[in-house]
């Protein structure tokens, strides 16, 4: 089995769809659940996005 590079592992599909889904889920979470692992995973995705998807998720994380 071939190992996938670090840059290809962050998203398996459309970055815009990933950002929309992450932002929508994050927005629906109660404040008590927006920290820790959930926040760190959303920030990791945010760092790998560009353009509009990055802004969309960044707005949700702000």
C-alpha positions as a Python dict, from the first residue, in 0.01 Angstrom:
ca = {
    (1, 'X'): (0, 0, 0),
    (2, 'X'): (134, 342, -94),
    (3, 'X'): (149, 613, 166),
    (4, 'X'): (-25, 936, 78),
    (5, 'X'): (162, 1260, 122),
    (6, 'X'): (76, 1488, 413),
    (7, 'X'): (-70, 1752, 181),
    (8, 'X'): (-308, 1508, 11),
    (9, 'X'): (-443, 1365, 339),
    (10, 'X'): (-612, 1679, 467),
    (11, 'X'): (-903, 1668, 222),
    (12, 'X'): (-1038, 1383, 13),
    (13, 'X'): (-1257, 1583, -224),
    (14, 'X'): (-1373, 1936, -275),
    (15, 'X'): (-1213, 2189, -37),
    (16, 'X'): (-1513, 2420, -67),
    (17, 'X'): (-1751, 2144, 37),
    (18, 'X'): (-1524, 2048, 325),
    (19, 'X'): (-1515, 2409, 447),
    (20, 'X'): (-1893, 2447, 416),
    (21, 'X'): (-1955, 2126, 607),
    (22, 'X'): (-1703, 2207, 881),
    (23, 'X'): (-1836, 2562, 923),
    (24, 'X'): (-2198, 2445, 940),
    (25, 'X'): (-2122, 2176, 1197),
    (26, 'X'): (-1905, 2410, 1404),
    (27, 'X'): (-2179, 2676, 1404),
    (28, 'X'): (-2437, 2426, 1534),
    (29, 'X'): (-2220, 2302, 1821),
    (30, 'X'): (-2291, 2431, 2171),
    (31, 'X'): (-2015, 2664, 2291),
    (32, 'X'): (-1894, 2404, 2541),
    (33, 'X'): (-1803, 2170, 2251),
    (34, 'X'): (-1620, 2424, 2036),
    (35, 'X'): (-1281, 2380, 2201),
    (36, 'X'): (-1026, 2106, 2237),
    (37, 'X'): (-1004, 1845, 1965),
    (38, 'X'): (-1294, 1986, 1762),
    (39, 'X'): (-1130, 2329, 1745),
    (40, 'X'): (-783, 2191, 1671),
    (41, 'X'): (-915, 1977, 1383),
    (42, 'X'): (-1108, 2269, 1236),
    (43, 'X'): (-796, 2490, 1261),
    (44, 'X'): (-589, 2219, 1090),
    (45, 'X'): (-837, 2206, 801),
    (46, 'X'): (-840, 2588, 790),
    (47, 'X'): (-460, 2599, 751),
    (48, 'X'): (-478, 2373, 446),
    (49, 'X'): (-752, 2565, 266),
    (50, 'X'): (-716, 2863, 34),
    (51, 'X'): (-933, 3147, -94),
    (52, 'X'): (-1308, 3145, -25),
    (53, 'X'): (-1314, 2809, 159),
    (54, 'X'): (-1044, 2936, 397),
    (55, 'X'): (-1237, 3257, 464),
    (56, 'X'): (-1562, 3067, 521),
    (57, 'X'): (-1415, 2838, 783),
    (58, 'X'): (-1212, 3123, 933),
    (59, 'X'): (-1530, 3323, 986),
    (60, 'X'): (-1690, 3028, 1164),
    (61, 'X'): (-1385, 2986, 1388),
    (62, 'X'): (-1366, 3356, 1476),
}
